[in-house]
């Protein structure tokens, strides 16, 4: 798997002010063409196999609404994990927003299948005090689509700037009251990335998946990263085998929160989002 030429840039060459301004402002930024299409096609083929396996395993694929699943995986399940985690832009974003001691805590993927409905507007987890009171982001979610996204495929929608909304009347701290929906819909931006693009967002920015009325699934890889005081590792079970650990560069190992195992164990996913199961009423 080969990355595109853009990775010749070093992390220090990306504009910290631009990164910070985007994530503290809109709550989402992106890099076009971070990987070439061959790299992404290989990733897509690997995720398709992992998805089929997860659907056969109890608890392997967690529902995120009708015809939607989330699957948490192991870093070594995909051949491009090191490429992704060590991409200069990914490193630059993590250092700028989360600090030099950031920790990768999650790797997985979402699959909105044909027939998936609009999700309710939501956050991925309740906002921590560091954000509500301290006005600081201490976690990020990177996304990488494995297909070119078109309007009929249920593109991801986000309401820019809402990572700072106080969770007043939010059910479970994650689901805002429907009286706020008009505001989110006025702000809504539909994201239609192409193969090779990467985006990163605050998972606290209000967002939703939309209805997939096409005949194709829309898989997207998810990489979750925390600042040192983030607690999202508690929701996940990042594992490395001893043999794989030996292949990971030391500069990446120091940024992984993981459990060392002799053989990979099935992941029992601890982060379910019950409010998404029925879709939008």
Secondary structure, 3 states (H helix, E strand, C coil): CCECHHHHCCHHHCCHHHHHHHHHCCCEEEECCCECHHHHHHHHHHHHHHHHHHHHCCCCCEECCCCEEEEECCHHHCCCHHHHHCCHHHHHHHHHHHCCCCEEEEEEEEEECCCCCCCCCECCCCCCHHHHCCCCCCEEEEEEECCCCCCCECCEEEECCHHHCCCCCCECCCECCHHHHHHHHHHEEEECCCCCCEEEECCCCCEEECCECCCCCEEEEEEEEECCCCCHHHHCCCEEEHHHHCCCCHHHHCCECCEEECCCCCCCCCCCCHHHCCCCC
